[in-house]
Amino acid sequence: MFMKDNEFQIPKIQWKFHIKSPSIRPDNPKSICLSELYVKTLTKHLNELTYTASTAGISFHVGATPTGLFFILFQILFLFF
């Protein structure tokens, strides 16, 4: 998704991905628990790798759903006065 900021002329970006997995089932507590553990481990690892991108205003969010995982990449606008 791309939307131009009319006030500051800065593009806003947001990408969303949903990865469906047959291994993650809402009726299986073990698969839900393992998916949450995977998300926490992945987030910790990605935080270390994306530190320089975060200083430029690019951020992400990873989470689990009943049918898989989702990943959102977005830009945070910094306003300097």
C-alpha positions in Angstrom: 0.0 0.0 0.0 1.3 3.4 -0.9 -0.2 6.7 0.1 1.4 10.1 -0.5 1.4 12.5 2.5 0.0 15.8 1.1 1.3 17.9 4.0 4.9 16.9 4.3 5.4 15.1 0.9 6.6 12.0 2.6 5.4 8.6 1.3 3.7 6.3 3.9 4.2 2.6 3.4 2.6 -0.4 4.9 3.0 -4.0 3.7 0.9 -6.8 5.3 1.6 -10.5 4.9 -0.4 -13.4 6.2 1.3 -16.8 6.0 -1.2 -19.7 6.4 0.1 -22.9 7.9 -1.6 -26.3 8.3 0.6 -26.8 11.4 -1.2 -24.1 13.3 -4.7 -25.1 14.1 -7.1 -23.3 16.5 -8.2 -26.6 18.0 -4.7 -27.7 19.0 -3.3 -25.9 22.1 0.2 -27.3 21.4 0.3 -25.7 18.0 -1.0 -22.4 19.3 1.6 -22.3 22.0 4.5 -23.2 19.6 3.4 -20.5 17.2 3.4 -17.9 20.0 6.9 -19.1 21.0 8.1 -18.9 17.4 6.7 -15.4 17.1 8.5 -14.2 20.2 11.8 -15.8 19.1 11.5 -14.4 15.5 10.6 -10.9 16.9 13.7 -10.9 19.2 15.9 -12.0 16.3 14.5 -9.4 13.9 14.8 -6.6 16.4 18.5 -7.2 16.5 18.8 -7.3 12.7 16.6 -4.3 12.0 17.9 -1.8 14.5 19.4 0.6 11.8 16.1 0.4 9.8 14.2 1.4 13.0 16.4 4.5 13.4 15.2 5.5 9.9 11.6 5.1 10.8 10.9 1.6 9.4 9.3 -0.8 11.8 7.6 -4.2 11.8 5.2 -6.3 13.7 4.9 -10.1 13.8 2.1 -12.1 15.3 0.2 -15.4 15.3 -3.3 -16.0 14.1 -5.5 -19.2 14.5 -4.4 -20.2 11.0 -0.8 -19.0 10.7 1.4 -16.0 11.1 1.2 -12.3 10.0 3.9 -9.8 9.3 3.4 -6.1 8.9 6.2 -3.7 7.7 5.5 0.0 8.0 7.1 3.4 8.0 6.9 5.7 11.0 7.1 9.4 10.1 9.4 11.5 12.2 8.7 15.2 12.2 11.6 17.6 12.8 10.8 21.2 13.7 
